[in-house]
């Protein structure tokens, strides 16, 4: 009886560790896909922060949307 409860406890502990690992890996790759920054996004931020000309802002925003 003691041996069966020991095996059951270890099995539950192993399942919990696997589930926690799956959740952590899922969150990691979820954040990696959400917060991926490409060159068009960097150009958009630069044009918005530096405030060059309105034509530059429009062309950068259009490039960000299409690219």
PATI-158049 format. One record per residue: y, z, x of N, C-alpha, C, O in turn. Coordinates in Angstrom, 1 decimal. Example, Ala and Ser with C-alpha at 12.3 -4.5 7.8 and 13.67 -1.06 7.14 Angstrom:
REM PATI-158049
> n.Y,n.Z,n.X,ca.Y,ca.Z,ca.X,c.Y,c.Z,c.X,o.Y,o.Z,o.X
> -5.7,7.8,13.2,-4.5,7.8,12.3,-3.3,7.8,13.2,-3.3,8.5,14.2 $
> -2.2,7.1,12.8,-1.1,7.1,13.7,0.0,7.9,12.9,1.1,8.0,13.4 $
REM end
This chain:
REM PATI-158049
> n.Y,n.Z,n.X,ca.Y,ca.Z,ca.X,c.Y,c.Z,c.X,o.Y,o.Z,o.X
> -1.2,0.0,0.8,0.0,0.0,0.0,1.3,0.0,0.9,2.2,-0.7,0.6 $
> 1.2,0.8,1.9,2.4,0.9,2.8,2.6,-0.5,3.5,3.7,-0.9,3.7 $
> 1.5,-1.1,3.9,1.5,-2.4,4.6,2.1,-3.5,3.7,2.9,-4.3,4.2 $
> 1.8,-3.4,2.4,2.3,-4.4,1.5,3.8,-4.3,1.3,4.5,-5.3,1.2 $
> 4.2,-3.1,1.2,5.7,-2.9,1.0,6.4,-3.2,2.2,7.6,-3.7,2.2 $
> 5.8,-3.0,3.4,6.4,-3.4,4.7,6.6,-4.9,4.7,7.6,-5.4,5.2 $
> 5.6,-5.7,4.3,5.6,-7.1,4.3,6.7,-7.6,3.3,7.4,-8.5,3.6 $
> 6.7,-7.0,2.2,7.7,-7.4,1.1,9.1,-7.1,1.6,10.0,-8.0,1.4 $
> 9.3,-6.0,2.2,10.7,-5.7,2.7,11.1,-6.7,3.8,12.2,-7.2,3.8 $
> 10.2,-7.0,4.7,10.5,-8.0,5.8,10.8,-9.4,5.2,11.6,-10.1,5.6 $
> 10.0,-9.7,4.1,10.2,-11.0,3.5,11.5,-11.1,2.8,12.2,-12.1,2.9 $
> 11.9,-10.1,2.1,13.2,-10.0,1.4,14.3,-10.1,2.5,15.3,-10.8,2.3 $
> 14.2,-9.3,3.6,15.2,-9.3,4.6,15.3,-10.7,5.3,16.5,-11.1,5.5 $
> 14.2,-11.4,5.5,14.3,-12.7,6.1,14.9,-13.7,5.1,15.7,-14.6,5.5 $
> 14.7,-13.6,3.8,15.3,-14.5,2.8,16.8,-14.2,2.8,17.6,-15.2,2.6 $
> 17.2,-13.0,2.8,18.6,-12.7,2.8,19.3,-13.2,4.0,20.5,-13.8,3.9 $
> 18.7,-13.2,5.2,19.3,-13.7,6.4,19.5,-15.2,6.3,20.5,-15.8,6.7 $
> 18.5,-15.9,5.8,18.5,-17.4,5.6,19.6,-17.8,4.6,20.3,-18.7,4.8 $
> 19.7,-17.0,3.5,20.7,-17.3,2.5,22.1,-17.1,3.1,23.0,-17.9,2.9 $
> 22.3,-16.0,3.9,23.6,-15.8,4.5,24.0,-16.9,5.5,25.1,-17.3,5.6 $
> 23.0,-17.4,6.2,23.2,-18.5,7.2,23.6,-19.7,6.5,24.5,-20.4,6.9 $
> 22.9,-20.0,5.4,23.2,-21.2,4.6,24.7,-21.2,4.1,25.4,-22.2,4.1 $
> 25.1,-20.0,3.6,26.4,-19.9,3.1,27.5,-20.0,4.2,28.5,-20.7,4.0 $
> 27.2,-19.4,5.3,28.2,-19.5,6.4,28.3,-21.0,6.9,29.4,-21.5,7.2 $
> 27.2,-21.7,7.1,27.2,-23.1,7.5,27.9,-23.9,6.5,28.7,-24.8,6.8 $
> 27.7,-23.7,5.2,28.3,-24.5,4.1,29.8,-24.2,4.1,30.6,-25.2,4.0 $
> 30.3,-23.0,4.3,31.7,-22.7,4.4,32.3,-23.4,5.6,33.4,-23.9,5.5 $
> 31.6,-23.4,6.7,32.2,-24.0,8.0,32.4,-25.5,7.8,33.5,-26.0,8.1 $
> 31.3,-26.2,7.3,31.5,-27.6,7.2,32.4,-28.0,6.0,33.0,-29.0,6.0 $
> 32.5,-27.1,5.0,33.5,-27.3,3.9,34.9,-27.3,4.4,35.7,-28.1,4.1 $
> 35.2,-26.3,5.3,36.5,-26.2,5.8,36.8,-27.3,6.8,38.0,-27.8,6.9 $
> 35.8,-27.7,7.5,36.0,-28.8,8.5,36.4,-30.1,7.8,37.2,-30.9,8.3 $
> 35.8,-30.4,6.6,36.1,-31.6,5.9,37.4,-31.5,5.1,38.1,-32.5,5.0 $
> 37.8,-30.3,4.7,39.0,-30.1,4.0,40.2,-30.2,4.9,41.2,-30.9,4.6 $
> 40.1,-29.6,6.1,41.3,-29.5,7.0,41.2,-30.5,8.1,41.8,-30.2,9.2 $
> 40.5,-31.6,7.9,40.5,-32.6,9.0,41.9,-33.3,9.0,42.4,-33.8,8.0 $
> 42.4,-33.4,10.2,43.7,-34.0,10.4,43.6,-35.3,11.2,43.1,-35.3,12.3 $
> 44.1,-36.3,10.6,44.0,-37.6,11.3,45.4,-38.0,11.8,46.4,-37.3,11.6 $
> 45.5,-39.1,12.5,46.7,-39.5,13.1,47.8,-39.8,12.0,49.0,-39.5,12.2 $
> 47.4,-40.4,10.9,48.4,-40.7,9.9,49.0,-39.4,9.3,50.2,-39.4,9.0 $
> 48.2,-38.3,9.2,48.8,-37.1,8.7,49.8,-36.5,9.7,50.8,-35.9,9.4 $
> 49.4,-36.6,11.0,50.4,-36.1,12.1,51.7,-36.9,12.1,52.7,-36.3,12.2 $
> 51.6,-38.2,11.9,52.8,-39.0,11.8,53.6,-38.6,10.6,54.9,-38.6,10.6 $
> 53.0,-38.4,9.4,53.7,-37.9,8.2,54.4,-36.6,8.5,55.6,-36.5,8.1 $
> 53.7,-35.7,9.1,54.4,-34.4,9.4,55.6,-34.5,10.3,56.6,-33.9,10.1 $
> 55.4,-35.4,11.3,56.5,-35.6,12.3,57.7,-36.2,11.6,58.8,-35.8,11.9 $
> 57.5,-37.2,10.7,58.6,-37.9,10.0,59.3,-36.9,9.1,60.5,-37.0,8.9 $
> 58.5,-36.0,8.4,59.1,-35.1,7.5,59.9,-34.0,8.2,60.9,-33.5,7.7 $
> 59.4,-33.5,9.3,60.0,-32.4,10.0,61.2,-32.9,10.9,62.2,-32.2,10.9 $
> 61.1,-34.0,11.5,62.2,-34.5,12.4,63.3,-35.1,11.6,64.5,-35.1,12.0 $
> 63.0,-35.6,10.4,64.0,-36.2,9.5,64.8,-37.3,10.1,66.0,-37.2,10.3 $
> 64.1,-38.3,10.5,64.7,-39.5,11.1,65.5,-40.3,10.0,66.5,-39.8,9.5 $
> 65.0,-41.4,9.6,65.7,-42.2,8.6,64.8,-42.2,7.3,63.6,-41.9,7.4 $
> 65.5,-42.6,6.2,64.7,-42.7,5.0,63.7,-43.8,5.0,62.6,-43.7,4.4 $
> 64.0,-44.9,5.7,63.0,-46.0,5.9,61.8,-45.5,6.6,60.6,-45.9,6.3 $
> 62.0,-44.7,7.6,60.9,-44.2,8.4,60.0,-43.2,7.6,58.8,-43.3,7.7 $
> 60.6,-42.4,6.7,59.9,-41.5,5.9,59.0,-42.3,4.9,57.9,-42.0,4.6 $
> 59.6,-43.4,4.3,58.9,-44.2,3.3,57.7,-44.9,4.0,56.6,-44.9,3.4 $
> 58.0,-45.5,5.1,56.9,-46.2,5.8,55.8,-45.2,6.2,54.6,-45.6,6.2 $
> 56.1,-44.1,6.7,55.1,-43.1,7.1,54.3,-42.6,5.9,53.1,-42.5,6.0 $
> 55.0,-42.3,4.8,54.3,-41.9,3.6,53.3,-43.0,3.1,52.2,-42.7,2.7 $
> 53.8,-44.2,3.1,52.9,-45.3,2.7,51.8,-45.5,3.6,50.6,-45.8,3.1 $
> 52.0,-45.4,4.9,50.9,-45.4,5.9,49.9,-44.3,5.7,48.7,-44.5,5.8 $
> 50.4,-43.1,5.3,49.5,-42.0,5.1,48.6,-42.2,3.8,47.4,-41.9,3.9 $
> 49.2,-42.8,2.8,48.5,-43.0,1.6,47.4,-44.1,1.7,46.3,-43.9,1.3 $
> 47.8,-45.2,2.4,46.8,-46.3,2.6,45.8,-46.0,3.7,44.7,-46.5,3.7 $
> 46.2,-45.2,4.7,45.3,-45.0,5.8,44.5,-43.8,5.8,43.7,-43.5,6.7 $
REM end
